[in-house]
Amino acid sequence: MQNAPSSRRFPQLFSGLLALSLALLGGSFVAAGAIRNLKQADDTLEVTGSAKRPIRSDYTIWRVSVSSEQPTAQAAYQELKNHTERLRRYLKEKQIPDDAIALGSIDASKVPEVINGRETGKILANRFNQRFEIRSSDVNRITQLSQQVTELINEGIPIASESPEYLYTQLSKLRVEMVAEATKDAKARAEAIARSTGNKVGRIRKAKTGVFQITSPNSTAVSDSGVFDTSSINKDITAVVSVEFGVE
């Protein structure tokens, strides 16, 4: 008679444990489903996009210099002064404005006597050099002038002309436009990849802009720090963007 209550309590306890087990099992399935959904929501696709444009330099820097060499410093300086004045007149004749011309400091050095590879301590001559720097947006005029200035050699003026440097001054604006183009290219590539796997491209998760490569036309030069060509009037500019998209 005393065992009857215990017998009645056992089925109730068993039923409670069974219900608890089912609840835990169901919760596990729900949690597993949530984890799977979370994992799918975190799937990403990282793609690199690029954009390339031809550009033409709109600014140039040209350096040219005259020199003199005479036995005395006074004679060398006077000769250099005459050469400098002649070059100034020449530039004016070629319609280069004064505000486009900048003179550097005069470099002075001595020419020692050397016998059998050793200096004797005797000074043979004094050498002076005057550098000009011309900056202009008239790219064609300066290019042509840099090729013609050696005409002064026929007048007995020792002149040295460097190749002009060619620059593009609208890079800040162009960079913004090209980053947008490169990002569109990255999205197009991501969509092509996603379609092949039956997925869709979601929103951008992360984006990183690479360095710009400014090269001579059709060049394959690339550098981690970027290439900035100044030797060519016409150039190619390439932008690269790495974009991480969500996948739906």
Secondary structure, DSSP 8 states (H G I E B T S, - for coil): -TTHHHHHHHHHHHHHHHHHHHHHHHHHHHHHHHHHHHHHHT-EEEEEEEEEEEEE--EEEEEEEEEEEESSHHHHHHHHHHHHHHHHHHHHHTT--GGGEEE---EEEEEEEEETTEEEEEEEEEEEEEEEEEEES-HHHHHHHHHHGGGGGGGT--EEE---EEE-TTHHHHHHHHHHHHHHHHHHHHHHHHHHTT--EEEEEEEEE---EEESTT-----TT-EE--S-SEEEEEEEEEEEEEE-
